[in-house]
Amino acid sequence: MTRRIEGQPIQDVVIHPPLDKAFIAHEHPEAEVGWLGDAIGVDLIVVRFVDGWARPYAGDGKRNEDWFGWMHDVLAPGDCAVRHTQSSDSTNAPGSHSGGQAGRIVFERDAGVFIAYGHVQSIAVVQGQRVRAGDVVAKVGNDGNSWHPHLHVGAWIDTAPLQIRFDLAVRGRMLHEQGEAWCYGIAE
């Protein structure tokens, strides 16, 4: 599918949901950040339905462990190859960031589509490895230019950023099977 923004075509890519829990998405507007994997990328924050609200953490959120996504499984975006991994030695406290390099994984799907995950810890894949959609590849972290635990997802082909879309049929099945379909009032 092609969308037009100010006359320029923006392609999108549909990926397997990278988290198997309910999440909200914060999108990066084009040119907000310079790295190709950040351009029109999206940050995913795991939420739970509590007292009528989708909440990202319990308590005051000042500890990583308060955040529902902290160290949660991160799933492969599709059947693809791992092209790059980078671990981070630092962990941020919520509300501050180191500004250093984030843990990340870059995948390549068919037709030269690259998908990057950022702010990951406990990376469970290596460069050159083939993964299948939904395989556990890492854990959600909080490092680099991150203010709180979340997963960043970016995609591109050649030098053109792609709009991220999630396979909503797969996502619906995943959430329903786990009782996580918070938009329908089902909560854990």
ROLO-545443 format. One record per residue (C-alpha): residue in one letter; x, y, z. Coordinates in nm, 3 decimals. Example, Ala and Ser with C-alpha at 12.3 -4.5 7.8 and 13.67 -1.06 7.14 Angstrom:
BEGIN
<r 'A'; <1.230; -0.450; 0.780>>
<r 'S'; <1.367; -0.106; 0.714>>
This chain:
BEGIN
<r 'M'; <0.000; 0.000; 0.000>>
<r 'T'; <0.124; 0.350; -0.073>>
<r 'R'; <0.026; 0.662; 0.119>>
<r 'R'; <0.093; 1.017; 0.011>>
<r 'I'; <0.219; 1.281; 0.250>>
<r 'E'; <0.283; 1.622; 0.099>>
<r 'G'; <0.295; 1.459; -0.244>>
<r 'Q'; <0.564; 1.206; -0.151>>
<r 'P'; <0.478; 0.834; -0.156>>
<r 'I'; <0.535; 0.654; 0.174>>
<r 'Q'; <0.544; 0.278; 0.155>>
<r 'D'; <0.448; 0.064; 0.449>>
<r 'V'; <0.550; -0.278; 0.573>>
<r 'V'; <0.335; -0.523; 0.768>>
<r 'I'; <0.522; -0.715; 1.035>>
<r 'H'; <0.440; -0.980; 1.293>>
<r 'P'; <0.353; -0.807; 1.622>>
<r 'P'; <0.682; -0.773; 1.814>>
<r 'L'; <0.508; -0.802; 2.153>>
<r 'D'; <0.245; -1.053; 2.262>>
<r 'K'; <0.089; -0.818; 2.518>>
<r 'A'; <-0.135; -0.516; 2.474>>
<r 'F'; <0.069; -0.208; 2.380>>
<r 'I'; <0.031; 0.152; 2.277>>
<r 'A'; <0.237; 0.300; 1.995>>
<r 'H'; <0.409; 0.639; 1.982>>
<r 'E'; <0.507; 0.721; 1.626>>
<r 'H'; <0.816; 0.918; 1.524>>
<r 'P'; <0.725; 1.182; 1.266>>
<r 'E'; <0.944; 1.182; 0.957>>
<r 'A'; <1.279; 1.359; 1.019>>
<r 'E'; <1.226; 1.372; 1.399>>
<r 'V'; <1.550; 1.179; 1.439>>
<r 'G'; <1.824; 1.125; 1.185>>
<r 'W'; <1.904; 0.754; 1.182>>
<r 'L'; <1.726; 0.565; 0.903>>
<r 'G'; <1.583; 0.312; 1.152>>
<r 'D'; <1.426; 0.598; 1.350>>
<r 'A'; <1.268; 0.784; 1.058>>
<r 'I'; <0.891; 0.730; 1.085>>
<r 'G'; <0.956; 0.451; 1.336>>
<r 'V'; <0.737; 0.364; 1.631>>
<r 'D'; <0.792; 0.312; 2.005>>
<r 'L'; <0.583; 0.037; 2.166>>
<r 'I'; <0.491; 0.053; 2.535>>
<r 'V'; <0.331; -0.250; 2.701>>
<r 'V'; <0.015; -0.158; 2.891>>
<r 'R'; <-0.235; -0.325; 3.120>>
<r 'F'; <-0.599; -0.234; 3.159>>
<r 'V'; <-0.632; -0.111; 3.520>>
<r 'D'; <-0.925; 0.081; 3.666>>
<r 'G'; <-1.059; 0.165; 3.321>>
<r 'W'; <-0.725; 0.290; 3.184>>
<r 'A'; <-0.443; 0.148; 2.973>>
<r 'R'; <-0.150; 0.196; 3.211>>
<r 'P'; <0.222; 0.143; 3.129>>
<r 'Y'; <0.341; 0.082; 3.485>>
<r 'A'; <0.237; 0.009; 3.841>>
<r 'G'; <0.312; 0.248; 4.128>>
<r 'D'; <0.508; 0.561; 4.043>>
<r 'G'; <0.707; 0.408; 3.753>>
<r 'K'; <1.044; 0.517; 3.892>>
<r 'R'; <1.192; 0.166; 3.871>>
<r 'N'; <1.226; -0.034; 3.549>>
<r 'E'; <1.058; -0.324; 3.728>>
<r 'D'; <0.743; -0.109; 3.770>>
<r 'W'; <0.695; -0.102; 3.391>>
<r 'F'; <0.481; -0.382; 3.248>>
<r 'G'; <0.706; -0.420; 2.943>>
<r 'W'; <1.037; -0.441; 3.131>>
<r 'M'; <1.224; -0.758; 3.023>>
<r 'H'; <0.919; -0.885; 2.833>>
<r 'D'; <0.980; -1.112; 2.531>>
<r 'V'; <1.043; -0.940; 2.198>>
<r 'L'; <0.928; -1.139; 1.893>>
<r 'A'; <1.076; -1.162; 1.542>>
<r 'P'; <0.903; -0.938; 1.285>>
<r 'G'; <0.874; -1.213; 1.024>>
<r 'D'; <1.063; -1.491; 0.855>>
<r 'C'; <1.396; -1.316; 0.802>>
<r 'A'; <1.770; -1.311; 0.862>>
<r 'V'; <1.947; -1.135; 1.147>>
<r 'R'; <2.188; -0.886; 0.985>>
<r 'H'; <2.325; -0.706; 1.292>>
<r 'T'; <2.311; -0.718; 1.669>>
<r 'Q'; <2.451; -0.476; 1.923>>
<r 'S'; <2.430; -0.513; 2.298>>
<r 'S'; <2.436; -0.223; 2.541>>
<r 'D'; <2.623; -0.226; 2.869>>
<r 'S'; <2.405; 0.039; 3.029>>
<r 'T'; <2.054; 0.046; 3.169>>
<r 'N'; <1.869; 0.371; 3.225>>
<r 'A'; <1.649; 0.454; 3.521>>
<r 'P'; <1.302; 0.569; 3.413>>
<r 'G'; <1.302; 0.946; 3.366>>
<r 'S'; <1.667; 0.969; 3.254>>
<r 'H'; <1.879; 0.838; 2.968>>
<r 'S'; <2.245; 0.782; 2.896>>
<r 'G'; <2.238; 0.898; 2.536>>
<r 'G'; <2.468; 0.609; 2.445>>
<r 'Q'; <2.407; 0.329; 2.198>>
<r 'A'; <2.095; 0.123; 2.253>>
<r 'G'; <2.086; -0.253; 2.228>>
<r 'R'; <1.953; -0.335; 1.882>>
<r 'I'; <1.881; -0.601; 1.624>>
<r 'V'; <1.852; -0.544; 1.248>>
<r 'F'; <1.661; -0.801; 1.042>>
<r 'E'; <1.638; -0.837; 0.663>>
<r 'R'; <1.324; -0.971; 0.498>>
<r 'D'; <1.274; -1.054; 0.132>>
<r 'A'; <1.299; -0.777; -0.125>>
<r 'G'; <1.563; -0.588; 0.078>>
<r 'V'; <1.330; -0.474; 0.357>>
<r 'F'; <1.520; -0.403; 0.679>>
<r 'I'; <1.351; -0.391; 1.020>>
<r 'A'; <1.532; -0.265; 1.330>>
<r 'Y'; <1.448; -0.314; 1.696>>
<r 'G'; <1.600; -0.080; 1.953>>
<r 'H'; <1.627; -0.072; 2.333>>
<r 'V'; <1.654; -0.451; 2.360>>
<r 'Q'; <1.839; -0.656; 2.621>>
<r 'S'; <1.929; -1.023; 2.651>>
<r 'I'; <1.960; -1.061; 2.274>>
<r 'A'; <1.896; -1.427; 2.190>>
<r 'V'; <2.002; -1.427; 1.821>>
<r 'V'; <2.328; -1.384; 1.631>>
<r 'Q'; <2.421; -1.226; 1.301>>
<r 'G'; <2.340; -1.456; 1.008>>
<r 'Q'; <2.078; -1.654; 1.198>>
<r 'R'; <1.739; -1.716; 1.033>>
<r 'V'; <1.432; -1.654; 1.246>>
<r 'R'; <1.063; -1.721; 1.199>>
<r 'A'; <0.779; -1.481; 1.271>>
<r 'G'; <0.709; -1.478; 1.645>>
<r 'D'; <1.039; -1.633; 1.761>>
<r 'V'; <1.168; -1.478; 2.084>>
<r 'V'; <1.473; -1.269; 1.987>>
<r 'A'; <1.537; -1.047; 2.293>>
<r 'K'; <1.381; -0.874; 2.595>>
<r 'V'; <1.244; -0.518; 2.626>>
<r 'G'; <1.506; -0.290; 2.782>>
<r 'N'; <1.571; 0.073; 2.868>>
<r 'D'; <1.903; 0.196; 2.730>>
<r 'G'; <2.051; 0.454; 2.495>>
<r 'N'; <1.818; 0.749; 2.423>>
<r 'S'; <1.530; 0.588; 2.608>>
<r 'W'; <1.341; 0.749; 2.895>>
<r 'H'; <1.155; 0.433; 2.999>>
<r 'P'; <1.125; 0.065; 2.904>>
<r 'H'; <0.989; 0.027; 2.553>>
<r 'L'; <1.065; -0.127; 2.216>>
<r 'H'; <1.154; 0.090; 1.918>>
<r 'V'; <1.072; -0.047; 1.571>>
<r 'G'; <1.192; 0.107; 1.245>>
<r 'A'; <1.198; -0.017; 0.885>>
<r 'W'; <1.341; 0.087; 0.552>>
<r 'I'; <1.421; -0.024; 0.200>>
<r 'D'; <1.730; 0.121; 0.033>>
<r 'T'; <1.736; 0.470; 0.190>>
<r 'A'; <1.358; 0.515; 0.218>>
<r 'P'; <1.192; 0.476; 0.559>>
<r 'L'; <0.881; 0.259; 0.574>>
<r 'Q'; <0.563; 0.310; 0.775>>
<r 'I'; <0.530; 0.028; 1.031>>
<r 'R'; <0.205; -0.170; 1.033>>
<r 'F'; <0.130; -0.473; 1.248>>
<r 'D'; <-0.052; -0.785; 1.131>>
<r 'L'; <-0.372; -0.711; 1.322>>
<r 'A'; <-0.522; -1.058; 1.262>>
<r 'V'; <-0.222; -1.219; 1.433>>
<r 'R'; <-0.223; -0.953; 1.704>>
<r 'G'; <-0.591; -1.010; 1.777>>
<r 'R'; <-0.542; -1.385; 1.810>>
<r 'M'; <-0.241; -1.338; 2.037>>
<r 'L'; <-0.420; -1.097; 2.270>>
<r 'H'; <-0.741; -1.297; 2.281>>
<r 'E'; <-0.558; -1.623; 2.360>>
<r 'Q'; <-0.387; -1.454; 2.654>>
<r 'G'; <-0.687; -1.262; 2.785>>
<r 'E'; <-0.505; -0.939; 2.696>>
<r 'A'; <-0.768; -0.792; 2.465>>
<r 'W'; <-0.800; -0.484; 2.686>>
<r 'C'; <-0.993; -0.292; 2.428>>
<r 'Y'; <-1.276; -0.541; 2.482>>
<r 'G'; <-1.261; -0.514; 2.861>>
<r 'I'; <-1.070; -0.840; 2.908>>
<r 'A'; <-0.783; -0.793; 3.150>>
<r 'E'; <-0.549; -1.015; 3.344>>
